Amino acid sequence: MIKQVAAVVTVQWNGIADLDFADGGATGIFLSFTNRIDHLLTIAFDATDGSTHSTATQSFASGSQGPDSFVPFSTFSDLGALMSVNVFKATFTRASANWDAGIGYIETRDAPNPGPKCPGPHDHWPDRPAHQPAMHRPRPPQTPGY
């Protein structure tokens, strides 16, 4: 008998120094699906301030794609923990072992950006010119030998 196997992928950021997720007026977590996801995908977020966990879970339908998939802070279990985050974890779960979901970024900000569009499936940050879309942030200059 063949049993169903679930697929689970966890990404964790450690060593964050008391980061206030709401700094600058952010109201939630945004993520970008760079390609259409092919099955229902559930993402569980866990922010820890050292002693308190704040969790939120969001499911995304098959076919979801784009830059402004939103998880509002109001859906987290403890808003206080989001004001001083030391560890942040995202756990991606699918009920079967096969799924395809490209994640371009996970970030906090204030609202979906309805601003000008560039050729392609993503929006711009309000303070960026049209030729610098959010998903293609320039890298800082590199010093040779480092």
C-alpha positions as CSV (number, residue, x, y, z in Angstrom):
1,M,0.0,0.0,0.0
2,I,1.3,3.4,-0.9
3,K,0.8,6.1,1.7
4,Q,0.4,9.8,0.9
5,V,3.6,11.8,1.7
6,A,3.5,15.5,2.6
7,A,6.1,18.0,1.5
8,V,7.4,20.4,4.1
9,V,10.1,23.1,3.6
10,T,11.2,25.4,6.4
11,V,13.2,28.6,6.0
12,Q,14.5,30.2,9.2
13,W,16.2,33.5,9.9
14,N,18.3,33.5,13.1
15,G,20.2,36.3,14.8
16,I,17.8,39.1,14.0
17,A,18.5,41.8,16.6
18,D,15.1,42.8,18.0
19,L,13.6,43.8,14.7
20,D,10.3,45.7,14.8
21,F,8.3,44.3,11.9
22,A,5.9,47.2,12.1
23,D,8.7,49.8,11.8
24,G,7.9,52.3,9.0
25,G,4.2,51.6,9.1
26,A,4.3,48.0,7.9
27,T,1.0,46.2,8.3
28,G,1.9,42.7,7.1
29,I,4.1,40.2,5.4
30,F,4.2,40.2,1.6
31,L,5.6,37.5,-0.5
32,S,6.1,37.1,-4.2
33,F,5.3,33.9,-6.1
34,T,7.5,34.2,-9.2
35,N,5.6,31.5,-11.0
36,R,2.1,30.1,-10.7
37,I,2.0,27.6,-7.9
38,D,0.6,24.3,-9.0
39,H,-1.2,23.1,-5.9
40,L,-2.7,24.5,-2.7
41,L,0.2,25.7,-0.6
42,T,0.0,26.5,3.2
43,I,2.6,28.8,4.8
44,A,3.0,29.0,8.5
45,F,4.9,32.0,9.8
46,D,6.4,32.0,13.3
47,A,8.1,35.2,14.8
48,T,9.8,34.9,18.1
49,D,11.0,37.7,20.3
50,G,13.1,35.5,22.5
51,S,10.4,34.1,24.7
52,T,7.0,34.6,22.9
53,H,6.0,33.0,19.6
54,S,3.6,34.7,17.3
55,T,2.1,32.6,14.6
56,A,0.0,33.0,11.5
57,T,-1.0,30.5,8.8
58,Q,-2.1,31.4,5.3
59,S,-3.2,29.1,2.4
60,F,-2.6,30.1,-1.2
61,A,-4.7,28.5,-3.9
62,S,-3.4,26.6,-6.9
63,G,-2.5,29.1,-9.6
64,S,-1.5,31.9,-7.2
65,Q,1.1,34.2,-8.7
66,G,2.5,37.7,-8.3
67,P,4.2,40.1,-6.0
68,D,1.6,41.0,-3.4
69,S,0.4,37.9,-1.6
70,F,-0.4,39.4,1.8
71,V,-0.5,38.1,5.4
72,P,-1.7,40.9,7.7
73,F,-0.1,41.2,11.1
74,S,-3.6,41.2,12.6
75,T,-3.8,37.5,11.8
76,F,-0.7,36.7,14.1
77,S,-1.4,35.2,17.5
78,D,0.6,37.8,19.5
79,L,1.2,41.2,18.0
80,G,3.6,42.1,20.8
81,A,6.2,39.6,19.6
82,L,6.3,41.3,16.2
83,M,7.7,44.4,17.8
84,S,11.0,42.7,18.8
85,V,11.7,39.7,16.5
86,N,14.8,37.7,17.0
87,V,13.9,34.6,14.9
88,F,11.6,34.4,12.0
89,K,10.5,31.1,10.3
90,A,8.3,30.3,7.3
91,T,7.2,26.7,6.9
92,F,5.8,25.8,3.5
93,T,3.5,22.7,3.5
94,R,1.7,20.8,0.8
95,A,-0.4,17.7,1.4
96,S,1.5,15.8,-1.3
97,A,5.2,15.4,-2.1
98,N,5.0,17.3,-5.4
99,W,4.5,21.0,-5.7
100,D,6.1,23.9,-7.4
101,A,6.3,27.4,-5.9
102,G,9.0,29.9,-6.6
103,I,9.3,32.6,-3.9
104,G,10.9,35.8,-5.0
105,Y,10.9,37.5,-1.6
106,I,9.3,37.6,1.8
107,E,9.2,41.1,3.3
108,T,7.2,43.5,5.5
109,R,5.6,46.7,4.3
110,D,2.6,48.9,4.6
111,A,0.2,47.9,1.8
112,P,0.1,46.3,-1.7
113,N,1.7,48.8,-4.0
114,P,-0.7,49.7,-6.8
115,G,2.0,51.9,-8.4
116,P,3.3,52.0,-11.9
117,K,3.9,48.7,-13.6
118,C,7.0,47.7,-15.5
119,P,6.9,45.0,-18.2
120,G,6.6,41.9,-16.1
121,P,4.4,40.5,-13.3
122,H,5.6,42.7,-10.4
123,D,5.0,46.1,-8.9
124,H,7.5,48.8,-8.0
125,W,8.3,50.2,-4.7
126,P,6.9,53.7,-4.5
127,D,10.3,55.3,-4.2
128,R,11.9,53.4,-7.1
129,P,12.0,54.6,-10.7
130,A,10.2,52.4,-13.3
131,H,13.4,50.7,-14.4
132,Q,14.2,49.3,-10.9
133,P,11.4,46.8,-10.0
134,A,11.3,45.6,-6.4
135,M,12.2,42.0,-7.4
136,H,15.4,43.2,-9.0
137,R,17.0,45.3,-6.3
138,P,20.6,46.4,-7.2
139,R,23.4,44.9,-5.2
140,P,25.8,47.1,-3.4
141,P,29.2,47.7,-5.0
142,Q,31.6,44.9,-4.2
143,T,35.2,45.6,-3.2
144,P,37.7,43.3,-5.0
145,G,39.2,40.8,-2.7
146,Y,36.3,40.5,-0.3
